[in-house]
Structures are given as structure tokens and as C-alpha cells.
Amino acid sequence: MLRFLYNYSLSILWGILMLLLMGLPSTDLPDTNYFEGFDKLAHCGFFFVFAVLLLRGFILQGKGRSSKIKTFLIVLFITSFLAFGTEAIQLYFSAGRMADWWDIFADYMGIGMALLAYLLLHQRKQGY
């Protein structure tokens, strides 16, 4: 259990940070209108980092020998759940924030970039 928590600790912390930041009312956040679309870039970046950290956890947990397809599908499911969950939080529980389909699209762009990099770059360990 400790090994599991250690391997996934960064992704768990990043997920909690994402939920907190995306669930805060817009009045509690600093002004982020640096340029048009900054919000979408932030969504893409947050989910890219989250997916990479989850993939890192899977690689460490499986000692590099886990199935690529299984890892791909599990990470896709977890990140999809969080993407729709953050939008639901913004829609139902956060004052001054609204859910947006373009946010989910940006989330999936970040997720897709991380998963594509994983499929192209990760090599399973042989032997054992």
C-alpha cells in the first residue's frame, strides 16, 4: 500500500490541486486574461501534466512491464472522469463559474498529447 501511494503521490497531489483550483469561485482567482484562450491553454496544460503523472505512476507500479493498452485505457478513463468531474463542479458547485464544452475539448487535447507521447516513446522492459 505504501509503495502504491508513493508511486502515485504526485498524480494524487496534482489531481487535488486541479480540483481545488477549478472548483474555486472565479472571484477568488487572480485575473488570468493575459490573452484570448488562456483558460483553454491552462486546462490543456493541467490535464497534460496530470496524465503524465498518472502514466509515471503506472510505469513505476508495474516496474515498466505493464501492458501499454491497459495502461492507456485506465489513464484515459481516470482523466476523462476528472475532466467531466471538474466541469460538473464548475456547473453545480462553483459560484461565478460555468461549464464549457471547449474546456473539456482542451482537457482532452492535453490528455491526448500525454497518451500519444506514452504510446510513441515508452518502451517496456524485457526479461523478468
N, C-alpha and C positions, 0 to 999 in steps of 0.2 A: 504494500500500500504506500509506503514512504517513497519507494522508487517511482511509482506511478505519479504521485504528487510532485516529486522532483522533476520528472521528465515533462510534465505538462504545466509546471508552475508559471512559466512565462505566458503561456496562452491563457491560463485561467486569470492571471492578473490583468492582461491586456483586455480580455473579454469583460471583466468587471469595470475597468476604466471606460471601455466603449459604452457599456450600459449606463454608467453614471453620466458621461458627457452627452450622450444622445437623449437621455431622459430628463436632463435639466431644463427648466423653463428658459425660453430664449432671453428673458430679461436678466438671468443670472450669468449669461455667457458674454464674453467680450465681443465687440463688434468685429465681424470677420468678413466684411465686404471689401476685401483687398482688390478683387477683380470679379467679373461676372463668372459664375460657375465654381467659385472657391469651395462652396459647400459640397459640390459633387466630387471635386478633387479630394477633399477631406474624407468623404465616405469611401472612395476608391482606395485611398491610402490606408485608412483604418482597417478595412477588410483584407487588403493585401497582406499587411503585417500580421493580422490575426490568423489568416490561412497559413502563412509561412510558419508561424509559431506552432500551430497545430500539427503541421506536417513534420516539423522538427521533433515534436513530442512523439509522434508515431514512429519516426525513424529511430529515435533513442529507445523507445519502449520495445520495439521489435528487433533491436540491435542491427538494423539495416537489412533484415531479411524478410520483411513483411511484403505481402502482395501489393503491387502498385495499384491495381484496380480496386481492391478492397479499401486501401488507404484513401484513394481518390474519392470513392463513393461516400465513405464515412465523413471525410472532411467536407465534401460538398453538402452533405445532409446537415452537419452541425453548423456550418457557416450560413447555409440557407435559412435554417431555423432562427439563427441570431439576426440575420438581415430582416426577415419579416417580423421578428420579435421587437427589434428596435423601432421599426415603423409603427407597430401596434402600440408601443409605449408612447411614441410621439403623438399618435392619434387620440388615444384614450386617456392617458395619464399626465401628459405634459401640457401645462398652460402656455399658450402662445406659440406652440409648435404644431406643425401639421405633417401628416404622412404624405409622401410623394412617390409616385412610381419611378420617377427619374432617380431618386435616391436609391431605390432597390436596383435599378439598372447600373448605377455607379458602383454599388456594393458588389454586384456580380462581375463587373469589369475587374475589380481588384481580386476577387476570388478566382476568376478565370486566369488572370495573369500568374497568380501563385501556382495554381494547379497545372497550367501549361509548363511553367518552369520546372515543376516537380517531375512531370512526365518526361520532359526532354533531358533533364540534367541528372536526375538521381539514378545511381547505379546500385543495384542490390549486391550485397556481399555474397560471394560464392563460397562453397565449402561448408563446414559445420554440419 
